[in-house]
Every structure is written in C-alpha cells, then in structure tokens.
Amino acid sequence: MVTLQDLNRRVAINTGNYVESVTTSVGTGITDVIDTTVADQTADAASF
C-alpha cells in the first residue's frame, strides 16, 4: 500500500526534477542567444 508520505516524496522528486530541467533549458537558451550574438558581432567586425 502506498502511503501519503510516499506520494509526497514522489511529487517532491518529480517537481524538483521538473524545475531543474526547466532551469537548465532556460539557462541553455540564454547561453545560446549570447553565443549567437557574440558570433554575429565577431563576424561583423571581421567583415570590416
């Protein structure tokens, strides 16, 4: 039989994993944008 404590623990783990994956995705997205911007600026500077 599953107790309420077991359910709470599972929810906490799943929530933690979800928050972690969202945070990682957002962080990666921001890093990608910065990398792309820097690469564009470097390419622009090189073309002068």
C-alpha atoms as an extended CHARMM CRD file, in Angstrom:
* protein
*
        48  EXT
         1         1  MET       CA              0.0000000000        0.0000000000        0.0000000000  PROA      1               0.0000000000
         2         2  VAL       CA              1.2660000000        3.4540000000       -0.9320000000  PROA      2               0.0000000000
         3         3  THR       CA              1.2310000000        5.9190000000        1.9250000000  PROA      3               0.0000000000
         4         4  LEU       CA              0.6610000000        9.6330000000        1.6920000000  PROA      4               0.0000000000
         5         5  GLN       CA              4.3100000000       10.0950000000        2.6570000000  PROA      5               0.0000000000
         6         6  ASP       CA              5.4300000000        8.0210000000       -0.3430000000  PROA      6               0.0000000000
         7         7  LEU       CA              3.2300000000       10.0920000000       -2.6490000000  PROA      7               0.0000000000
         8         8  ASN       CA              4.5380000000       13.3500000000       -1.2080000000  PROA      8               0.0000000000
         9         9  ARG       CA              8.1120000000       12.1720000000       -1.6640000000  PROA      9               0.0000000000
        10        10  ARG       CA              7.4270000000       11.2200000000       -5.2860000000  PROA      10              0.0000000000
        11        11  VAL       CA              5.7660000000       14.5570000000       -6.0160000000  PROA      11              0.0000000000
        12        12  ALA       CA              8.6840000000       16.4180000000       -4.4250000000  PROA      12              0.0000000000
        13        13  ILE       CA             11.2280000000       14.4770000000       -6.5190000000  PROA      13              0.0000000000
        14        14  ASN       CA              9.2420000000       14.9640000000       -9.7410000000  PROA      14              0.0000000000
        15        15  THR       CA              8.7550000000       18.6660000000       -9.0360000000  PROA      15              0.0000000000
        16        16  GLY       CA             12.4520000000       19.0630000000       -8.2770000000  PROA      16              0.0000000000
        17        17  ASN       CA             13.4290000000       17.2930000000      -11.4950000000  PROA      17              0.0000000000
        18        18  TYR       CA             10.9650000000       19.3820000000      -13.4910000000  PROA      18              0.0000000000
        19        19  VAL       CA             12.1950000000       22.6780000000      -12.0300000000  PROA      19              0.0000000000
        20        20  GLU       CA             15.7820000000       21.5970000000      -12.6330000000  PROA      20              0.0000000000
        21        21  SER       CA             15.1170000000       20.7080000000      -16.2730000000  PROA      21              0.0000000000
        22        22  VAL       CA             13.2370000000       23.9670000000      -16.9150000000  PROA      22              0.0000000000
        23        23  THR       CA             16.0260000000       25.9830000000      -15.2860000000  PROA      23              0.0000000000
        24        24  THR       CA             18.6060000000       24.1330000000      -17.3720000000  PROA      24              0.0000000000
        25        25  SER       CA             16.6050000000       24.7500000000      -20.5670000000  PROA      25              0.0000000000
        26        26  VAL       CA             16.2610000000       28.4610000000      -19.8410000000  PROA      26              0.0000000000
        27        27  GLY       CA             19.9450000000       28.7140000000      -18.9610000000  PROA      27              0.0000000000
        28        28  THR       CA             20.9300000000       26.8960000000      -22.1460000000  PROA      28              0.0000000000
        29        29  GLY       CA             18.6160000000       29.1250000000      -24.1890000000  PROA      29              0.0000000000
        30        30  ILE       CA             20.1620000000       32.2830000000      -22.7500000000  PROA      30              0.0000000000
        31        31  THR       CA             23.6720000000       30.9380000000      -23.3430000000  PROA      31              0.0000000000
        32        32  ASP       CA             22.7550000000       30.1010000000      -26.9590000000  PROA      32              0.0000000000
        33        33  VAL       CA             21.4340000000       33.6240000000      -27.5360000000  PROA      33              0.0000000000
        34        34  ILE       CA             24.5960000000       35.1700000000      -26.0610000000  PROA      34              0.0000000000
        35        35  ASP       CA             26.8380000000       32.8400000000      -28.0980000000  PROA      35              0.0000000000
        36        36  THR       CA             24.9330000000       33.6490000000      -31.3010000000  PROA      36              0.0000000000
        37        37  THR       CA             25.0620000000       37.3910000000      -30.6340000000  PROA      37              0.0000000000
        38        38  VAL       CA             28.7980000000       37.2980000000      -29.9120000000  PROA      38              0.0000000000
        39        39  ALA       CA             29.4010000000       35.1830000000      -33.0210000000  PROA      39              0.0000000000
        40        40  ASP       CA             27.3830000000       37.6590000000      -35.1520000000  PROA      40              0.0000000000
        41        41  GLN       CA             29.2730000000       40.6420000000      -33.7750000000  PROA      41              0.0000000000
        42        42  THR       CA             32.6090000000       38.9110000000      -34.3220000000  PROA      42              0.0000000000
        43        43  ALA       CA             31.6210000000       38.1040000000      -37.9220000000  PROA      43              0.0000000000
        44        44  ASP       CA             30.5230000000       41.7340000000      -38.4500000000  PROA      44              0.0000000000
        45        45  ALA       CA             33.8000000000       43.0570000000      -37.0410000000  PROA      45              0.0000000000
        46        46  ALA       CA             35.7730000000       40.6610000000      -39.2280000000  PROA      46              0.0000000000
        47        47  SER       CA             33.9760000000       41.8590000000      -42.3660000000  PROA      47              0.0000000000
        48        48  PHE       CA             35.2240000000       45.4470000000      -41.9600000000  PROA      48              0.0000000000
